[in-house]
Amino acid sequence: MCFPQATSILVLTEHEPKLLNDLNTALKKLILKRGPYQHPPNAYFYIKSVFLCPNRT
């Protein structure tokens, strides 16, 4: 279940350095750290948490 306004997340997966690098690269391509966001400066983290919502991974 996702909770509105939650800005933290825990992702459990095997410790595969290449997989972790691939995930990080994909998220950087999907979510711009300094995009044209209308939300306060931490919008990047809110948007990132939507993509990593536990019931959607």
C-alpha positions in Angstrom: 0.0 0.0 0.0 1.3 3.5 -0.8 0.7 6.3 1.6 0.2 9.9 0.3 2.9 12.3 1.4 5.4 9.5 2.2 8.9 10.6 1.1 10.8 7.5 2.0 10.9 4.0 0.7 12.7 0.7 1.3 13.5 -1.5 -1.6 14.8 -5.0 -1.0 16.5 -6.9 -3.7 19.6 -9.1 -4.1 22.8 -7.3 -3.7 23.8 -7.2 -7.3 26.0 -4.2 -8.0 25.2 -4.2 -11.7 21.4 -4.4 -11.0 21.7 -1.5 -8.5 23.6 0.5 -11.1 21.0 -0.2 -13.8 18.2 0.8 -11.5 19.9 4.0 -10.5 20.6 4.8 -14.2 17.0 4.2 -15.2 15.6 6.4 -12.4 18.0 9.2 -13.3 16.7 9.0 -16.9 13.1 8.9 -15.9 13.1 11.6 -13.2 15.1 14.8 -13.6 16.7 16.0 -10.4 16.1 19.6 -11.4 13.0 19.4 -13.6 10.5 22.1 -14.2 8.5 21.1 -11.1 5.8 23.2 -9.6 6.2 21.5 -6.2 8.7 22.7 -3.6 12.4 21.9 -4.1 11.9 18.3 -2.9 9.6 17.4 -5.7 12.2 15.0 -7.1 12.0 12.8 -4.0 8.2 12.8 -4.1 8.2 11.8 -7.7 10.8 9.1 -7.2 8.8 7.6 -4.4 5.8 7.2 -6.8 8.0 5.1 -9.1 9.3 3.0 -6.2 6.0 2.4 -4.4 6.3 -1.1 -2.8 3.0 -2.4 -4.2 4.1 -1.4 -7.7 7.5 -3.0 -7.9 
